[in-house]
């Protein structure tokens, strides 16, 4: 016989606190963002309620990600999006009030990757 030591109500409360923390961070980040993101996503799963996160997407705007990086005093990184897709993926990762924040964008394809069909 096994006993579940975590009640559904306790999990829901923890998840609610995670969402509220992430929402507060999203509000804080948006208030200082020089260029507004196109999408803001809040995540807090019931199986990891203490791991809420905020993701921001800037459509084709490396300058938007870079401007937010300056505000958050973090660096950006740029790498190929995928092995078979060399489009630059520029992102930043920060922790704001204990909540992970990830912002990203896809850039234009490199000139040498453009192939006429």
C-alpha positions in Angstrom: 0.0 0.0 0.0 1.3 3.4 -0.9 0.3 6.8 0.4 0.5 10.0 -1.6 1.9 12.5 0.8 1.0 15.5 -1.5 -2.7 16.3 -1.6 -4.2 17.7 -4.9 -5.1 20.9 -3.0 -1.5 21.4 -1.9 -0.2 20.8 -5.5 -2.9 23.3 -6.8 -1.8 25.9 -4.2 1.9 25.5 -5.2 1.0 25.7 -8.8 -1.1 28.8 -8.2 1.8 30.5 -6.3 4.1 29.6 -9.3 1.7 31.1 -11.8 1.4 34.3 -9.7 5.2 34.6 -9.4 5.6 34.2 -13.1 2.8 36.6 -13.9 4.5 39.2 -11.6 7.8 38.7 -13.3 6.2 38.9 -16.8 4.6 42.2 -15.8 8.0 43.5 -14.4 9.9 42.5 -17.6 7.3 44.0 -19.9 7.3 47.2 -18.0 11.1 47.7 -18.7 11.2 46.2 -22.1 12.3 48.8 -24.7 10.6 46.9 -27.5 7.5 44.8 -26.7 7.6 41.1 -27.4 5.1 39.5 -29.8 4.3 36.7 -27.5 4.6 36.2 -23.7 4.2 32.7 -22.4 3.8 31.7 -18.7 4.5 28.1 -17.7 3.9 26.3 -14.4 3.1 22.6 -14.5 1.4 20.7 -11.8 4.2 18.1 -11.8 6.8 20.9 -11.2 4.9 23.8 -9.5 8.0 25.3 -8.1 9.5 25.7 -11.6 7.4 28.5 -13.1 8.9 30.3 -16.1 8.4 33.1 -18.5 9.2 33.0 -22.3 9.1 36.0 -24.6 9.2 35.8 -28.4 10.3 38.7 -30.5 9.4 38.2 -34.2 12.5 38.6 -36.3 14.0 41.1 -33.9 17.5 40.5 -32.6 17.5 44.1 -31.5 14.4 43.5 -29.3 16.2 40.6 -27.6 19.4 42.6 -27.3 17.6 45.6 -25.8 15.9 43.4 -23.2 19.3 41.8 -22.4 20.8 45.2 -21.7 17.9 46.1 -19.3 18.3 42.7 -17.5 22.1 43.0 -17.5 22.6 39.7 -19.2 24.3 38.5 -22.4 22.6 37.2 -25.6 23.7 34.1 -27.4 23.3 33.4 -31.1 23.6 30.0 -32.7 22.2 28.2 -35.7 18.5 27.3 -35.0 19.0 23.6 -35.9 21.6 21.5 -37.6 19.7 21.5 -40.9 18.4 25.0 -40.4 21.2 27.6 -40.1 18.8 30.5 -39.4 20.3 32.4 -36.4 18.5 31.8 -33.1 19.3 34.6 -30.7 18.3 34.3 -27.0 18.8 35.4 -23.5 18.3 33.6 -20.2 17.9 35.5 -16.9 16.5 34.9 -13.4 14.1 37.6 -12.3 12.8 37.4 -8.8 13.6 33.7 -8.7 11.8 33.0 -12.0 13.6 31.9 -15.1 13.1 34.2 -18.1 13.9 33.2 -21.7 13.6 35.5 -24.6 14.3 34.6 -28.2 14.0 35.3 -31.9 14.9 33.9 -35.2 16.9 36.0 -37.6 17.3 36.0 -41.4 18.8 33.1 -43.1 22.5 33.4 -43.9 23.2 34.3 -47.5 25.2 31.2 -48.2 22.3 29.0 -46.9 19.8 30.4 -49.4 19.6 27.9 -52.3 17.5 28.4 -55.4 15.1 25.6 -56.0 
